[in-house]
Amino acid sequence: MTAGRAIVVMAQKGGVGKTHIAKSLYDILPTRGRSVAAWDIDAETGTFAAYDAAIHTFDLNDKDNTSSWLDDCFRTDVGDVLIDVPGGHIEDVIDIFGDDGAEALVATVAESGRDLVVVTPIGVMLAETVTAQVALNAFAGTSARLVVVKNGRFGAADDFVIYDGIEEQGVRRYGATGTLARAVGAETVFLPALAPRLCARIDAERLRLSEAAGRLGIERLGRLNATRVQMYLKSVVDAFAGSSLDTDGNVPGRTVRS
């Protein structure tokens, strides 16, 4: 079922790949027929806003413009509203909505006919894993769609033992975050990685991922690297297929705005 979404990418810890996920979705969704309005909730130093001039910024400290990204949720010509929240600012976004916090945020987005999709990426280390619990706990019990993204930049799918848990000599260890995710109905997806060195070259060339996968990528990075970016973007489509991040908008549940 196609859905109109407000996709909020957030993490309580920086450096887990939040903005890279936002960039990937920003480039892929239009190629799948999804119109996108994008926001960087870091008006001063946000790297997502620097990715493309069409990405708007939002200042959490400016109480006079707190409805700006919400306005895009009510636009009928936008399929997905994509919002990148700076690391460690989950509570600040929720606090905008007063005492009801997360419930009021979800209700406001629902009023626009959209689903709120809260995306929180994790790595394989303890600090990169338990940080997801902040977002999971904040939106537990609401109708928000929660998606934990295992970021393949930090390891293979079976390396996330702190999230998944592991059995050692008959004793179950770790797994608290994965257990919490299941308890609150969160989805878990694994996102394959684009090689860090290639990511650095793309940034150095000031290319978008979509550009790196095309003619400019061939000219500046070489055909092999451009092909690698093409394969990575396809892997994102495959990884998110059938989840609340489905790049065609074919997400589980009710039909809202296409």
C-alpha positions in Angstrom: 0.0 0.0 0.0 1.4 3.4 -0.9 1.8 5.8 2.0 2.5 9.4 2.5 5.2 9.6 5.2 7.1 11.9 7.4 10.5 10.1 7.7 12.5 11.3 10.7 16.0 10.0 10.9 17.3 10.4 14.4 19.9 9.0 16.8 21.0 9.9 20.3 24.6 9.4 19.3 26.3 11.0 16.3 28.4 9.1 13.8 26.1 6.1 13.3 25.2 7.0 9.7 22.1 9.0 10.2 22.8 11.6 7.6 24.1 9.1 5.0 20.8 7.3 5.3 18.9 10.6 4.7 21.1 11.3 1.7 20.5 7.9 0.2 16.7 8.2 0.6 16.8 11.8 -0.7 18.4 10.6 -3.9 16.5 7.3 -4.4 12.9 8.2 -3.6 12.5 10.6 -6.6 13.8 7.8 -8.9 11.0 5.6 -7.6 8.3 8.2 -8.4 8.2 9.7 -4.9 8.1 13.5 -4.5 10.2 14.6 -1.5 10.5 17.6 0.7 13.7 17.5 2.8 14.7 19.2 6.0 17.9 19.5 8.0 17.1 20.2 11.7 20.6 21.7 12.2 20.4 25.2 10.8 24.0 26.0 11.6 26.2 23.1 10.8 24.0 20.5 9.3 25.7 18.4 6.6 22.5 17.2 5.1 21.5 20.8 4.1 24.9 21.1 2.3 24.1 18.1 0.2 21.6 20.0 -2.0 20.3 23.6 -2.2 16.7 22.3 -2.2 17.1 20.9 1.3 15.6 23.3 3.9 16.9 24.0 7.4 15.1 24.3 10.6 16.4 25.9 13.8 15.3 24.1 17.0 16.2 27.2 19.0 13.9 29.5 17.0 10.5 29.1 18.5 8.9 31.4 15.9 9.4 28.9 13.0 8.6 25.6 14.7 5.9 24.7 12.2 7.9 25.1 9.0 8.7 21.4 8.3 5.2 20.4 9.5 3.8 22.6 6.8 5.3 20.3 4.2 3.4 17.4 5.8 0.2 19.1 4.8 1.2 19.6 1.2 -0.7 17.4 -1.2 2.0 17.5 -3.8 4.6 15.8 -1.6 4.8 12.1 -1.1 7.4 11.9 1.6 8.8 14.6 4.0 12.3 13.6 5.0 13.8 15.1 8.2 17.4 14.7 9.4 17.7 15.4 13.1 21.2 16.1 14.6 22.6 13.5 16.9 21.6 13.8 20.5 18.5 16.1 19.8 15.7 13.6 19.9 14.2 15.1 23.1 14.5 18.6 21.6 12.4 17.7 18.6 9.8 16.1 20.9 9.8 19.0 23.3 8.5 21.3 20.6 5.2 19.6 21.0 4.9 20.4 24.7 3.8 18.1 27.6 2.4 15.4 25.3 5.7 15.1 23.5 5.9 12.2 21.2 2.2 11.5 21.1 1.4 15.0 20.0 4.1 14.8 17.3 2.6 11.6 16.0 -0.9 13.0 16.2 0.0 16.2 14.3 1.7 14.2 11.5 -1.3 11.8 11.4 -3.6 14.8 11.0 -1.9 15.5 7.7 -2.8 12.0 6.5 0.8 10.7 6.9 2.5 8.0 8.9 5.4 9.1 11.1 8.4 6.8 10.4 11.1 7.1 13.0 14.4 5.8 11.7 17.3 5.1 14.1 20.6 3.6 12.8 22.9 1.5 14.9 26.5 0.2 14.8 28.0 -3.0 16.3 29.5 -1.5 19.5 27.7 -1.1 22.8 27.4 2.7 22.6 26.2 2.6 19.0 23.6 0.0 19.9 22.0 1.1 23.1 21.5 4.6 21.8 18.6 3.3 19.8 16.7 2.7 23.0 16.1 6.5 23.4 14.0 6.7 20.2 12.3 3.3 20.9 11.3 4.3 24.4 10.2 7.8 23.3 7.8 6.6 20.7 6.7 3.3 22.3 2.9 3.1 22.6 2.3 5.6 19.8 1.3 4.8 16.2 4.7 5.8 14.8 6.4 3.3 12.6 9.8 2.5 14.2 12.7 1.2 12.1 16.1 0.2 13.5 18.7 0.2 10.7 21.8 -1.9 11.2 24.4 0.1 9.4 26.6 -2.2 7.4 29.4 0.3 7.5 30.1 -1.1 11.0 29.9 -4.8 10.2 28.2 -7.7 8.4 24.6 -8.6 9.2 25.6 -11.2 11.8 28.1 -8.8 13.6 25.3 -7.0 15.5 25.5 -9.4 18.4 24.9 -6.6 21.0 21.6 -5.8 19.4 20.6 -9.4 18.5 22.0 -11.1 21.6 24.2 -14.2 21.6 24.2 -17.6 23.3 27.5 -18.4 25.1 27.8 -21.7 27.0 24.1 -21.8 27.6 23.9 -18.2 28.8 22.1 -15.6 26.8 24.1 -12.3 26.7 23.3 -8.9 25.3 20.2 -8.4 23.1 18.4 -5.9 25.3 18.0 -3.4 22.5 16.7 -6.0 20.0 14.3 -7.2 22.7 13.0 -3.7 23.2 12.6 -3.2 19.5 10.4 -6.3 19.2 8.4 -5.4 22.3 7.4 -2.0 20.8 6.8 -3.4 17.3 9.9 -1.9 15.6 11.1 -3.2 12.3 14.8 -4.1 11.9 16.6 -3.9 8.5 20.2 -4.4 7.5 21.7 -1.8 5.2 24.8 -2.8 3.2 27.7 -0.4 3.2 29.2 1.8 0.6 33.0 1.6 1.1 34.2 4.5 3.4 37.0 5.4 1.1 34.6 5.7 -1.8 32.3 7.8 0.4 35.2 10.1 1.2 36.0 10.5 -2.5 32.4 11.3 -3.3 32.4 14.0 -0.6 35.7 15.4 -1.8 34.3 15.7 -5.3 31.2 17.4 -3.8 29.0 14.8 -5.6 25.6 13.6 -4.6 25.2 9.8 -4.6 23.0 10.0 -7.6 25.6 12.0 -9.5 28.4 9.6 -8.4 26.3 6.8 -9.9 26.0 8.6 -13.3 28.0 10.5 -15.9 29.8 12.7 -13.4 30.8 9.7 -11.3 32.3 8.1 -14.4 34.2 11.2 -15.2 35.5 12.0 -11.7 35.6 8.6 -10.0 36.0 6.1 -12.8 33.5 3.7 -14.3 34.2 1.0 -11.7 33.5 3.3 -8.8 30.4 4.7 -10.5 29.1 1.1 -10.9 29.8 0.5 -7.2 27.6 3.5 -6.3 24.9 2.2 -8.6 25.0 -1.2 -6.9 24.9 0.5 -3.5 21.8 2.5 -4.3 20.1 -0.7 -5.6 21.1 -2.4 -2.3 19.3 0.3 -0.4 16.1 -0.3 -2.4 16.4 -4.0 -1.8 17.1 -3.6 1.9 14.1 -1.3 2.5 11.7 -3.2 0.3 8.5 -4.2 2.2 9.4 -2.2 5.3 8.1 1.2 6.3 11.0 2.7 4.4 10.0 1.0 1.1 11.3 3.3 -1.6 8.1 2.7 -3.7 5.9 3.7 -0.7 4.5 0.1 -0.6 4.6 -0.1 3.2 2.7 -2.4 5.5 -0.7 -1.2 6.8 -3.2 1.5 5.8 -3.2 3.5 2.6 -2.7 7.2 3.0 -1.5 9.9 0.6 0.4 8.6 -2.5 
